[in-house]
Amino acid sequence: MNTRYTRSPYDPHRIKTCSIQKGERVMVNSKKAFEIVNSDSPSKDEGSSLPKGDSLSRRKPSQDRSKERMEKILVAAEACILEMGAANLKISDIAAASGMANASVYQYFSNREEIIQALLERYLDYFYEQNTQLLGPVDSVEAFLIYLEDVVYGYHDYVKSNATYRAIWMDSQGWAELRAIDRKDNIRLAHAWVEKVMEFVPDLKADMAPNVFLTCIETGAHMTRVSVEIGGRVERIMMDEMIAMVRGHLSTFLRDH
């Protein structure tokens, strides 16, 4: 086993969604979408792998009850995607899984596409939060390259462990809206990289760096998702070769300054 795959900055079980009360439906695994919680004691499967955080553009309910209802919708949507795939997601299924009426779901989301976009935005916000926390102590080119490896292998671990995130990408690659959300987030991270690297490479070419970093981010993310889908020995080979390629490209770019 390649021990580098254990150096994950992303913990898919660290962040919970809404608190689960007795009698509520929750996701438990990819084969059984939800179950009724009949015990007052917490379950080890309580909650979901859905990262919690502000989305990039979704409206944010102001009252606690509204926030909890939106969380219930997203938790239910995640469970339904695991059970039937993003392409087959229906508002009626989400409403049934959440114990809400169809009309109540429509108060927060106009259609299933908005729900899937909200899930993706939350995953990306979580990735960005984790990335920027890891980026904080970086103070040299070598430290930045080590950070890069940790981020890529951590992303690999998250993609591999989060079946909902994989399902969204498998079923929804033709959606221009999702690609636009993903690219916006990649640009956000690329600019964070530029700001950080300029602290120890003051003569960094600010006009070129965002595009160089963006290319590395998008290449790394795409190849990571593909490697997870392929699996097996090829998965590890792809990850190692991709890391070497991106690291070499960035080393050359930063060394030239």
Rosetta blueprint (number, residue, H / E / L):
1 M L
2 N L
3 T H
4 R H
5 Y H
6 T H
7 R L
8 S L
9 P L
10 Y L
11 D L
12 P L
13 H L
14 R L
15 I L
16 K L
17 T L
18 C L
19 S L
20 I L
21 Q L
22 K L
23 G L
24 E L
25 R E
26 V E
27 M L
28 V L
29 N L
30 S L
31 K L
32 K L
33 A L
34 F L
35 E E
36 I E
37 V L
38 N L
39 S L
40 D L
41 S L
42 P L
43 S L
44 K L
45 D L
46 E L
47 G L
48 S L
49 S L
50 L L
51 P L
52 K L
53 G L
54 D L
55 S L
56 L L
57 S L
58 R L
59 R L
60 K L
61 P L
62 S L
63 Q L
64 D H
65 R H
66 S H
67 K H
68 E H
69 R H
70 M H
71 E H
72 K H
73 I H
74 L H
75 V H
76 A H
77 A H
78 E H
79 A H
80 C H
81 I H
82 L H
83 E H
84 M H
85 G L
86 A H
87 A H
88 N H
89 L L
90 K L
91 I H
92 S H
93 D H
94 I H
95 A H
96 A H
97 A H
98 S H
99 G L
100 M L
101 A L
102 N H
103 A H
104 S H
105 V H
106 Y H
107 Q L
108 Y L
109 F L
110 S L
111 N L
112 R H
113 E H
114 E H
115 I H
116 I H
117 Q H
118 A H
119 L H
120 L H
121 E H
122 R H
123 Y H
124 L H
125 D H
126 Y H
127 F H
128 Y H
129 E H
130 Q H
131 N H
132 T H
133 Q H
134 L H
135 L H
136 G L
137 P L
138 V L
139 D L
140 S L
141 V H
142 E H
143 A H
144 F H
145 L H
146 I H
147 Y H
148 L H
149 E H
150 D H
151 V H
152 V H
153 Y H
154 G H
155 Y H
156 H H
157 D H
158 Y H
159 V H
160 K H
161 S H
162 N L
163 A H
164 T H
165 Y H
166 R H
167 A H
168 I H
169 W H
170 M H
171 D H
172 S H
173 Q L
174 G L
175 W L
176 A H
177 E H
178 L H
179 R H
180 A H
181 I H
182 D H
183 R H
184 K H
185 D H
186 N H
187 I H
188 R H
189 L H
190 A H
191 H H
192 A H
193 W H
194 V H
195 E H
196 K H
197 V H
198 M L
199 E L
200 F L
201 V L
202 P L
203 D L
204 L L
205 K L
206 A L
207 D L
208 M L
209 A H
210 P H
211 N H
212 V H
213 F H
214 L H
215 T H
216 C H
217 I H
218 E H
219 T H
220 G H
221 A H
222 H H
223 M H
224 T H
225 R H
226 V H
227 S H
228 V H
229 E H
230 I H
231 G L
232 G H
233 R H
234 V H
235 E H
236 R H
237 I H
238 M H
239 M H
240 D H
241 E H
242 M H
243 I H
244 A H
245 M H
246 V H
247 R H
248 G H
249 H H
250 L H
251 S H
252 T H
253 F H
254 L H
255 R H
256 D L
257 H L
